[in-house]
């Protein structure tokens, strides 16, 4: 019996060592910094009022570096207004369904096309082309599938019944949701936000999620699905959307981007578990800025399959 236990310990140690080696090899084949942004057109949805939402995201080719690209000649839409609400602060790796551009219902009548062009600091220019090609029609099941809550091309009664969480920023602000806050450098700004959710999809856990051996095997095995895998569970995450990487959040926020590394505090990472949901549904977050300026913070309430977004403009003085 003792020999069997020792063999098991040795096996787990060997698998852990191989996992670290595989992760190191993968890190050598990717880039921490110096790479470009790939803007992405995710698809479109027709709204009840007849207008159309064009939905965009992006892929930052860096694993660590966050890029800041102001609105202008290096970050613009065409034709029409250059500023369509796109980010200027780009988080690492793949960020899906990040923002929406609403266009009139007759957008499709003249075979129009909208282009988002981004030129990264390294000089690389990339474009995303938005059209109303029927292949790009999306719905809630498509979103859940693409973000990894479901396997590609699958759905369940639970996923079809799921509704997005509802995120409400508490405090005084304009009824048009133009939320503005004021802060001083070095002084924490408290954000209170209420999240209401239907409890779906249920958190995806099981014995295999808690097993070191199975986690190690999963890290060493090729993917068994064509989409990323994501742990279902409700969370709220605040991040900088515009204004530069000069904000610190307390508590540390769950990453809304696909960081698949173990221990990365990301729903796409191995062994991640959703944080506790406050009993009153109110999340309290402190954000402290180390440089004056105008910032836009992006809050995303995500239940694993669907999400709700809000933005706060913060004017920071000395």
N, C-alpha and C positions, 0 to 999 in steps of 0.2 A: 504493500500500500504506500509506504513512504517513498519507494523508488518511483512509483507511478506519479505521485504528487510532484516529485522533483522533475520528472520528465515534462509534466505539464508546465511547470514554471519555466523550464528551459525553452519549451516551445513558444510560450508567450513572449519570452525575452527575445528569442530569435525573430519572431514575427514583428515585434516592435522595432528591433534593429533594422530589419529589412524595410519596414515602413519609413523609418527616418531616412534611410538611404534613398528610397524611391522619391521621397519628398525633396531631398537635396538635389537629386538629378533633375526633377521637374523644375526646381527653382533655377537651376543653371540654364534650362532651356527657355525660360521666360524672362521678362524684363521688369525690374523694379522702377525704372525711370527712363526718361529720354524718348519715349515712344509717343504716338499720336492718338487722336480721337477719331473714332469711326461713328459718325451720326447714323441713326437707324430709324427707318420708317416701320412702325409696328403694324399699322393697319388703320381701318376707319370704321366708324359706327354712325348710323343715322339717328338723330335725336327725335323726340316726340314732336318738337315744333317744326320739324322738317329740315333743320340745319344739319350739318355734318361735322363730326369730330375727327380730325386727323391726329393720330397718336404717334408720338416719337419717343425714342430712347437713345442710348448711345453705348459704345464700348470704348472705354479707356484702356489702351493696350498695356498700361503700366499696372503692376501689382501694388505699388506703394505710392507713387507720385500722383498728387492731385493737381490738375492743371487749371489755371485761371485764364480765360479768353474772353475779354470784354465784348459787348455788342459793338459791331462795327465791321470793318473790312475783313476781319478774321472770324466773325461769328454772326451770320446774318441769314435772313430768309429772302427769297425772291419768288415771284414778283410781289410788289406791294411793300408793306411795312417790314423793315429789317428785324425789328424786335417783335417776336411773337410769343414771348414768355419763356424762351428757352433758357437753360442754365448758362451761367458764365463760370461757375465753379464745378469742375468735373471730378466726381469721385472715381476711385479706381475700378477697373474691370467692367463687367456687363451691368448696366442699369437699364431695366426694361420698363416700358410704359411710364416714362418720366413726366411727360407733359402733353397737353392737348391744345391743338389749334382749331378753333371753331370757324367754319366757313359757311357761306349761304348754301341753301339747298340746291341752287342752280349751278353749283360748282362743277357738276358732272356734265352739264349740257353743252359746254364748249370744249370738252376734252382737255380740261386744264391740268396743270401740273404745278406743284409747289415744291421748292427746293430749299433745303437747309444745308448751307455750306460752312464748314469749319476748317480753318487753317491753324494747325498746332504750332507751338513754339519751335519745334524742330523743322518747320517749313512744309510739312506734309499737309496737303489739302484733300479733304474728302467731302462727299455730298450724299445726301439722302433725298430720294425723289418720291414725293407723295402723289399718288393717283387713286382713282376710284376703281381700280381693277377689282373685279369680283373675288379674285383669289385673296384679297387683303381684307375682306370683311371679317370682323372679329366680334366675339360675344364673351360673356363671363366665363364660359367653359374654355374658350380659347386662351383667355388670360391665365386661368388657373393651370392649364396645361403648359403654356409657354414658360411660366415662372417656376414650374416644377412641383406644384401641389398635386398634379395628376400626371400620369404618364401620357405621352403624346397620343392623340387620337382616342382617348378613353374618357369616360365620365361615369359618375355614380349618382344614384338618387340624392345622396347627401350633397354632392358638389352642385347638382342642378338646383337644389333648394337653397343653397347658400346665397346670402345677400351681403353686400359690402358693409364693413363697419362704418359707423358715422362718427367723424371727428369734429368736435366743437371746441374752438379756442375760447376760454372764458375771459371776461373782462370787457371793458368799454371799447367798442370799435364801430366803424360805419356799417350800416345795414347791407352795403354791397360787398361786405367781406374784405374791404380794404383795411387790413389790420396793421396798425403802426404802433410801435413801442419806442421808448427812449431809454438810453442807458449811458453810463460813463465808463471809461476805460478802467478795468480792474474791479468794478463793482458788479456783483452778480445780478442778472435779470431773471426773475422767476416767471416761468411760463406754466400756466395751469390749463390743462386741456382735458375734456371729457370724451371718453370713447365708449360708444354703445355698440354691442355686437350680438348676433343671434346664436353664438356658440358653435357655429359651423364654419369650416369643417372641424371635426374633433381632432385633438392633438394626436399626431401620428407617432406613437411610441410602442415599444414592445421589448421583450427580453433581448432580442438581437441588438437593439439600440444601446443596451447597457453592457454588452459584452465586449471586453477589450479584444478578445481574439477575433470576434466577428467584425469589429470595427477595423482591425488591422487587415483582415482578409479583404474587406471592402476597399481599403485604401490601395491594396496591391492588385486588385482585380480590375479588368477593363469595365467600363460602364455597361449596364444591362439595359439602358434606356437612352433614347436619342435626345431627351431633354435633361436639364439639370434636376437633381433631386432636392426637395425642400421640406423641412420639417414644418408641419402645420401647427399653428399656435398664434394667439393674438399678441401683438406688441405695438408700441408706438415709438417712432424714431425721429429725432430732430437732427437736421444737418444743415450746413451752409449751402445755399443754392446760388447766391450771388454775393460778391464782396470780398472774397479771399479767405484763406485758411487762418483766421485770427480769432477763432472762437473755441472755447473749451466748455464741454457739456458735463454736467454732474446730475445724475449718475451717468457713466459712460453709456452711449447709445448703441442699441443693436444696429448692426450694419444693414442698410437696405440694398446693398449690392452683393453680388454673388462671390463671396469669399468662401471658397470650398475647403480652406485649410482647417484642421482640427483646432479647437480652442480660439477661433477667430471672432466669436460673438456674432455669428451670422447664421440665419436659418438654413443656409446652404452648406454650412460646415458640419463636419462629423461631430456627434455627441452634443450638439446644441439643444438646449431646452428653453422653452418660452419663459420669460420672466413672470413673476406673480402679477396677477391683475388686481389693482386696488379695489377694495370692497365697494367704494363709492364710485368707481369708474373714473376717478380724476387722477391724472398723472401730473406730477409736479417736477419740473425740470429747471435747473439753474444753468444759465449760459453766461460766461464771462469773456469779454473781448479784450485783446491786448493792443488794439490799434483803432483809432477813430475812423469813422467812415459810415457809409450806408450799406447795410447788409440785408439780404433776404434769406430768411430761414425757411426750410421746407420740412413740414411734418407729415409723416405717413403712418396712418393706422392700418395695420396689415394683419389679416387673420390666417394667412398662409395661402389662401386662394385668391382673395380679392382685397381691395384697399380703398382708402379715402385720403385725399391730400388737402393740406392747407398751407398757406404761406404767410409769413409775418415779416414786414419791413421794420428793421431796427436802425434808428439813427443814433450812432455812438459818438459822444463828444469826449474831450479830454477830461 
